[in-house]
Amino acid sequence: MKLSIIIPAYNEELRLPKTLSDYAGFFIARYGDDVELIVVINHCSDGTEGIALAAAQTHPQIKVVVEPSRIGKGGAVEMGMRMAKGDLVGFVDADGATPPTAFFQLLENMGDAGCIIGSRWIEGAVVSPRQPFLRRLASRILNKIVVHGMFGLQVRDSQCGAKLFRKDVLERVLPESTEPGWAFDIDLLCRVKRLGYDIREVPIEWHHVPGNPTTFMLMSIQMLASVLRVKRALSRSQGKGL
């Protein structure tokens, strides 16, 4: 199988239908049975599960995993990655902020990199509408102080929800990855870098889609806690020579 795309979903009954329809239509038309869309339903209390299951009835390439316990976005993505059968394994947010044509550009530019990530903050990116000032400020602070300063990752947008990995790279990274929270992207990228693989960053087309069930303040607090857990985990594994 060529491609696996994981879509983590937490209470996304309003935004998931269009995302699934768009991604299924685009990628199944190109890859047929060589693509799978893995929707990981995480601790949902709305109609997300029913929507995903109905889509799977129409498209057998859609696989649905239901996890009733709260495992976080990182935990949901990791669960999907461990199940994935594709030679290339990526993930996108359920809100559809990254259209399928934009995700396709990751495949087109993958080359021999270990992973490729979309970026909203490099030349050529298309972001609409412009994000609120506080979110842009928080993103810049996170990138400069945390991503560059604490972890030494030379990427501009570690948190964009569009990333693609080679399966053989993930097989080496996932056994050590332990972070279920918002900084799981940083954890994955640090481990990919530590193994010596190239991380490629390309401009992405990204559209803000309202309806995120998590407030900005709560997300910021959760992000801080997640970053600290990642820092501790990476320090411990480095001490073991990993």
C-alpha positions as CSV (number, residue, x, y, z in Angstrom):
1,M,0.0,0.0,0.0
2,K,1.3,3.4,-0.9
3,L,-0.3,5.9,1.5
4,S,-2.0,6.0,4.9
5,I,-3.5,9.2,6.3
6,I,-4.5,9.4,9.9
7,I,-7.3,11.7,11.0
8,P,-7.6,12.1,14.8
9,A,-11.1,13.2,15.8
10,Y,-12.4,14.6,19.1
11,N,-16.0,15.8,18.9
12,E,-15.8,16.7,15.3
13,E,-19.3,16.0,14.1
14,L,-19.6,19.4,12.4
15,R,-16.3,19.5,10.6
16,L,-15.4,15.9,9.9
17,P,-18.0,15.1,7.2
18,K,-16.6,17.6,4.7
19,T,-13.0,16.6,5.5
20,L,-13.7,12.9,5.0
21,S,-15.6,13.5,1.8
22,D,-12.9,15.8,0.3
23,Y,-10.0,13.5,1.3
24,A,-11.7,10.3,0.2
25,G,-12.8,11.8,-3.1
26,F,-9.3,13.2,-3.9
27,F,-7.1,10.3,-2.8
28,I,-9.2,7.4,-3.8
29,A,-9.5,8.8,-7.3
30,R,-5.7,8.8,-7.5
31,Y,-4.7,5.7,-5.6
32,G,-7.7,3.4,-5.3
33,D,-7.0,0.6,-2.9
34,D,-3.4,1.9,-2.4
35,V,-4.7,4.5,0.1
36,E,-6.3,4.2,3.5
37,L,-7.8,6.9,5.7
38,I,-7.7,5.9,9.3
39,V,-10.1,7.9,11.5
40,V,-9.3,7.6,15.2
41,I,-12.3,8.5,17.3
42,N,-11.0,9.6,20.7
43,H,-13.2,10.1,23.7
44,C,-16.1,11.6,21.7
45,S,-19.5,12.5,23.2
46,D,-21.2,13.7,20.0
47,G,-22.0,12.1,16.6
48,T,-18.4,11.9,15.3
49,E,-18.3,8.1,15.5
50,G,-21.6,7.6,13.5
51,I,-20.4,10.0,10.8
52,A,-17.1,8.2,10.4
53,L,-18.7,4.7,10.4
54,A,-21.2,5.9,7.7
55,A,-18.4,7.2,5.6
56,A,-16.6,3.8,5.9
57,Q,-19.7,2.1,4.6
58,T,-19.4,4.1,1.4
59,H,-15.7,3.9,1.1
60,P,-13.9,0.7,2.2
61,Q,-10.6,2.6,2.2
62,I,-11.8,4.5,5.3
63,K,-11.0,2.6,8.5
64,V,-12.5,3.7,11.8
65,V,-10.9,3.1,15.2
66,V,-12.9,4.0,18.3
67,E,-11.0,4.7,21.5
68,P,-13.4,5.6,24.3
69,S,-10.7,6.7,26.8
70,R,-9.0,10.1,26.7
71,I,-5.7,9.5,24.9
72,G,-5.1,13.0,23.5
73,K,-4.4,14.0,19.9
74,G,-0.9,12.6,20.0
75,G,-2.2,9.3,21.4
76,A,-4.8,9.1,18.6
77,V,-2.2,9.9,15.9
78,E,0.2,7.3,17.3
79,M,-2.6,4.7,17.5
80,G,-3.4,5.3,13.8
81,M,0.3,5.2,12.8
82,R,0.8,1.8,14.5
83,M,-2.1,0.4,12.4
84,A,-1.0,2.0,9.2
85,K,0.0,-0.2,6.2
86,G,1.2,2.4,3.8
87,D,4.8,3.0,2.7
88,L,4.1,6.7,3.5
89,V,2.2,7.6,6.7
90,G,0.8,11.0,7.4
91,F,-1.8,12.8,9.4
92,V,-4.1,15.8,9.0
93,D,-6.5,17.6,11.3
94,A,-10.2,16.7,11.2
95,D,-11.2,20.3,10.7
96,G,-10.2,20.3,7.0
97,A,-7.8,23.3,7.4
98,T,-5.4,21.6,5.1
99,P,-7.2,20.8,1.8
100,P,-6.3,17.5,0.1
101,T,-4.6,19.3,-2.7
102,A,-2.2,20.8,-0.2
103,F,-1.5,17.5,1.5
104,F,-0.8,16.0,-1.9
105,Q,2.0,18.5,-2.2
106,L,3.7,16.8,0.7
107,L,3.8,13.6,-1.3
108,E,5.0,15.4,-4.4
109,N,7.9,16.9,-2.5
110,M,8.8,14.1,-0.2
111,G,11.9,13.0,-2.1
112,D,14.4,11.1,0.1
113,A,13.5,12.9,3.4
114,G,12.6,11.0,6.5
115,C,9.6,13.2,6.9
116,I,8.0,16.3,5.4
117,I,5.9,18.9,7.1
118,G,3.7,21.7,6.0
119,S,4.5,25.2,7.2
120,R,2.2,28.2,7.5
121,W,5.2,30.5,8.2
122,I,7.5,30.2,5.2
123,E,7.4,32.0,1.9
124,G,4.8,30.6,-0.4
125,A,2.4,29.6,2.3
126,V,-1.3,30.5,1.8
127,V,-3.1,31.2,5.1
128,S,-6.7,32.5,5.1
129,P,-8.2,34.1,6.9
130,R,-5.3,35.5,8.9
131,Q,-5.2,34.0,12.4
132,P,-6.0,36.2,15.5
133,F,-3.0,38.1,16.8
134,L,-2.8,36.1,20.1
135,R,-2.6,32.8,18.2
136,R,0.1,34.2,15.8
137,L,2.0,35.6,18.8
138,A,1.8,32.3,20.7
139,S,2.9,30.4,17.6
140,R,6.0,32.6,17.1
141,I,6.9,32.4,20.8
142,L,6.5,28.6,20.8
143,N,8.7,28.3,17.7
144,K,11.5,30.6,18.8
145,I,11.8,29.7,22.5
146,V,10.6,26.1,22.6
147,V,11.2,24.5,19.2
148,H,14.5,26.3,18.4
149,G,15.7,27.1,21.9
150,M,14.8,24.1,24.0
151,F,14.9,21.4,21.3
152,G,17.1,22.8,18.5
153,L,14.7,21.9,15.8
154,Q,15.3,24.2,12.8
155,V,11.7,24.2,11.5
156,R,9.4,27.2,11.3
157,D,6.0,25.5,12.0
158,S,6.2,22.4,14.2
159,Q,2.5,22.5,15.0
160,C,0.9,22.6,11.5
161,G,-1.4,19.6,11.3
162,A,-0.1,18.2,8.0
163,K,2.9,15.9,8.2
164,L,4.1,12.8,6.3
165,F,6.6,10.2,7.3
166,R,8.3,7.2,5.7
167,K,7.0,4.0,7.3
168,D,10.5,2.7,8.0
169,V,11.3,5.9,9.8
170,L,8.2,5.6,12.0
171,E,9.0,2.0,12.8
172,R,12.2,3.3,14.4
173,V,10.7,6.3,16.1
174,L,7.4,5.1,17.5
175,P,8.8,2.6,20.0
176,E,10.4,5.6,21.8
177,S,7.5,8.1,21.4
178,T,5.4,8.5,24.5
179,E,3.8,11.9,24.3
180,P,-0.1,12.0,23.9
181,G,-0.5,15.8,24.2
182,W,-0.2,18.8,22.0
183,A,3.6,18.6,21.7
184,F,3.6,15.1,20.3
185,D,4.7,16.7,16.9
186,I,7.8,18.1,18.6
187,D,8.6,14.7,20.2
188,L,8.3,12.9,16.8
189,L,10.4,15.5,14.9
190,C,13.1,15.4,17.6
191,R,13.4,11.7,17.4
192,V,13.5,11.7,13.6
193,K,16.3,14.3,13.8
194,R,18.1,12.3,16.4
195,L,18.2,9.3,14.1
196,G,19.8,11.4,11.4
197,Y,16.9,11.7,8.9
198,D,16.2,14.8,6.9
199,I,13.2,16.8,7.9
200,R,11.8,18.8,4.9
201,E,9.5,21.8,5.4
202,V,7.4,23.2,2.5
203,P,4.8,26.0,2.4
204,I,1.2,24.9,2.9
205,E,-2.2,26.1,2.0
206,W,-4.1,26.4,5.2
207,H,-7.6,27.7,6.0
208,H,-9.0,28.5,9.4
209,V,-12.1,26.5,10.1
210,P,-14.1,27.6,13.2
211,G,-15.4,25.1,15.7
212,N,-12.4,23.9,17.7
213,P,-13.9,22.4,20.9
214,T,-10.7,23.4,22.9
215,T,-10.3,27.0,24.1
216,F,-7.1,28.9,23.4
217,M,-6.3,29.3,27.1
218,L,-6.8,25.6,27.9
219,M,-4.8,24.6,24.9
220,S,-1.9,26.9,25.9
221,I,-1.8,25.3,29.4
222,Q,-2.0,21.8,28.0
223,M,0.7,22.7,25.5
224,L,3.1,23.9,28.2
225,A,2.6,20.7,30.2
226,S,3.1,18.6,27.1
227,V,6.3,20.4,26.1
228,L,7.8,19.8,29.6
229,R,6.9,16.1,29.4
230,V,8.6,15.8,26.0
231,K,11.7,17.6,27.3
232,R,12.0,15.2,30.2
233,A,11.4,12.1,28.0
234,L,14.0,13.1,25.4
235,S,16.5,13.9,28.2
236,R,16.0,10.4,29.7
237,S,16.3,8.6,26.4
238,Q,19.4,10.6,25.5
239,G,21.0,9.5,28.8
240,K,20.4,5.9,27.7
241,G,22.2,6.5,24.4
242,L,19.0,6.5,22.3
